[in-house]
Amino acid sequence: MATQLQIARDGVVSDEIKAVAKAENVDAGLVRDELAAGRLVIPANKLHLKSGLVPVGIGRVLTTKVNANIGTSSIRSSIDTELDKMQAALDAGADAMMDLSTGGDLDATREALLARCPVPFGTVPIYQVIENRGVEEIDHTIILDVIEKQARQGVDFFTIHAGILREHLDLLDKRVAGIVSRGGALLAKWMLHHNKQNPLYEMFDDLCDIMVEYDVCFSLGDGLRPGAIADATDKAQIAELRTLGELTARAQERGCQVMVEGPGHVPFDQIQYNMEIQQEICHGAPFYVLGPLVTDIAPGYDHITSAIGGTAAAFYGAAFLCYVTPREHLGLPDADDVRAGVIASKIAAHAGDVARGLKDAAERDKRLSVARANLDWKTHLAESLDPQTAERMHDEVCREMEALGPSTDYCSMCGKAWCSVRTNREIREAARLRRSNVQIPTINKKT
């Protein structure tokens, strides 16, 4: 059975393409053509499709998507906790999930999450390889065995750090934060220990064979992504990106779907360049960025710094944003952190889509604004990105104002006498009466 890329290249509109086109309200032919060109992916393992996966498209002609990372560690390992975090992410609108588990029973954790995950599901297979055998002992056979096992479980996309090469390590001497990617750092350690090239790079064709068999999408990892804004857009990052461009072309030639991962810490003024150079080097493959964070000084608020960068990234070229939680540089997130991270990234993704004039992107904003102007609280809250939080905040204020009587005809922020929304309604009604040549009632300054 062919991959989605191969099907699209044959000019066929698959059921998955139809589902994406319907969800995005775009022409199925457009989705097929962008997929065939390598500018769009539909991460959809053939086995996950059989167990309830809802296909999601990632590409610039579609809405910007958001991924949420979850996963156990050697410090904290609970499948139930990860299920709770996944559900929090899905409830907040996450378009994809990644299991970055490094502790506990990795196979059982992945199996439990996949069984309940209706969106594309990704992993970083090298984590399990190293968890099973240690950095120094891994070899080609061990890597291939783990990757095929995870593909058989139904994983839809793999982060593969095949772009970090031994020669790139000599470019790191001036870095502030060194290698912050876990996969990149561990592979660098392996290369230095064995004095050999990155095994994922050397065995890339073998990886492609597995990816094609199950139609697992490559998410080519940026092992040398900057972990501090001082390291952004340096020689090491760009050198790896050029290797990722080479690997993108090789994988696509073999029928594999490919997206490319991008930097995590980038000053605002460098974001446009980073998005544009990736598009140039990686042949327009969808760009998947972590944030990016535009400053390093906000631990506890990194979901905000990443949303600022994510908006610019979505505007200038990214198709997929990886969320960042408030706890990003402080510890593992809990369900509340996950929810906050997804909401922040969803705001960034939507703001980017509105700014680039994507079809229908601003329609929801207009519906909410109309409801706000009409003091239609039910619609106003329902159209919000996070109705749960909006309703809670509104209800809290309304309870405080109960002694003042019903608040349906004025906003709860200003109160009745100062409500500009209520005053605007009176002005519009006066204008309507004037146009109808009806005697205009006096608008009271205070009511």
CORFENPE-V314863 format. One record per run of one state. SS is the DSSP state (alpha for helix, beta for strand, coil for the rest). FROM is the first residue (numbers start at 1). LEN is the number of residues. If there is no record, write none. Layout:
ss: <SS & SS>
from: <FROM & FROM>
len: <LEN & LEN>
This chain:
ss: <coil & alpha & coil & alpha & coil & alpha & coil & beta & coil & alpha & coil & beta & coil & beta & coil & alpha & coil & beta & coil & alpha & coil & beta & coil & alpha & coil & alpha & coil & beta & coil & alpha & coil & alpha & coil & alpha & coil & alpha & coil & beta & coil & alpha & coil & alpha & coil & beta & coil & beta & coil & alpha & coil & beta & coil & beta & coil & alpha & coil & beta & coil & alpha & coil & alpha & coil & alpha & coil & alpha & coil & alpha & coil & alpha & coil>
from: <1 & 4 & 10 & 15 & 25 & 28 & 37 & 40 & 42 & 46 & 50 & 58 & 60 & 65 & 71 & 79 & 92 & 96 & 100 & 106 & 116 & 120 & 124 & 125 & 134 & 140 & 154 & 157 & 161 & 166 & 172 & 182 & 195 & 199 & 203 & 204 & 215 & 217 & 221 & 229 & 232 & 235 & 254 & 258 & 263 & 265 & 266 & 268 & 282 & 286 & 291 & 293 & 294 & 302 & 317 & 320 & 323 & 335 & 356 & 363 & 374 & 377 & 383 & 387 & 401 & 402 & 405 & 420 & 436>
len: <3 & 6 & 5 & 10 & 3 & 9 & 3 & 2 & 4 & 4 & 8 & 2 & 5 & 6 & 8 & 13 & 4 & 4 & 6 & 10 & 4 & 4 & 1 & 9 & 6 & 14 & 3 & 4 & 5 & 6 & 10 & 13 & 4 & 4 & 1 & 11 & 2 & 4 & 8 & 3 & 3 & 19 & 4 & 5 & 2 & 1 & 2 & 14 & 4 & 5 & 2 & 1 & 8 & 15 & 3 & 3 & 12 & 21 & 7 & 11 & 3 & 6 & 4 & 14 & 1 & 3 & 15 & 16 & 12>
